[in-house]
Amino acid sequence: MSNVIDFLARMGAEADLRDAGTEALARELAEANVDGELAAAILAADEDTLRERVAPGTYYSIQLDREKEDPNQEQEKEKKEAPDNDGAEKSALAHSA
């Protein structure tokens, strides 16, 4: 089992392996001694079989909504982030006089 996990980790880390053709991927799977059924699932991009074999059971995930910001807070942020040009204009006027 650790062979397939190691292989999937390597596949995620190496772009060449992710983008490899079927023959090259099959060769890499064989060299990594990945179980035949799991290797076939990887070659077929069969996520369900991989998930069932590697982490059997029910798969749960949640997504939390971001808290909506108050429009007044956004305006205050924009004011704080906006550069203060008044000082620069006053300085330029003082030097030109």
N, C-alpha and C positions, 0 to 999 in steps of 0.2 A: 504494500500500500504506500509506503514512503517513497517508492520509486516514482509513482505517478504524481505525488505531491511535489517532489523535487523537480520532476520534469515540467509540471505546470508552472512552478515558480520560475524555472529557467526560461520557459517559453514567454512568460510575462516580462522578464527582464531583457531578453534578447530580441531585438527587432528582426534580425535575420531569421530567427527560428519562427517567429510569429508569421512572417511573410513567406516562409518556405513552401515549396510545392509539395504535392502529396507524396511523391517518391522520396524526397529529401526528409520530409517529416516522418515517414514510415521508417526510414533508415535510422533517424535519431531516436525514435521510440524503441526500436529493436536494440540499439546500443545501450539505451538506458534501462533495458530489461523491464519495460512496462508490460503489465498483464495484457494478453490478447484482446479481451473484451473492452478493456479501458483504452487500449491503443486504437481499436476500431471506433470507439466513441469519439476520441479526439480527432481522428481522421475525418469522421463524418460530421464533426462539430455538433454532436448530440449532447447538449447540456443536461438534459433530463437524466440520461443514463449515467453521465459522470457524477451528477449530484447525488443520485440514488446510491451509486456504488461507493463514492468517497465519503459522503455524509448522509447516510440514510435517515429517513424520518421526515417530518414536516418542516418545511422551510418557511420561516416567518421573517418579515421585514416591516419596518415602519418608516413613515416619512413625516417629519414634523414640519408644519407650516411656519414660515418665518413670521415673527410678530410684525404687524403693520405699523409703520411709523406715522406719527402725527404730522400732518402737513405743515403745521407751525414749526415743528422741530426741523424739518427739511429747510425751511426758509432761514431759520436761525443758523443752520450749518453753512448755507450758501453765503450768508453775510460774513460769517467768521472766515470762510475760505477765500472770499474775494479780496484781491489786493487793494490796499489803501493808496489810491493815486493822488489824493488831496495833498499829502505831504510832498510828493515828488513835484506836483505842479507849483506849489507854493515856493519850493526851493528853486525851481527853474525861473520863476518870476523874479525872485529876489536877486538871483545872479545876473539876470538880464538888465536890471534897473541900474 
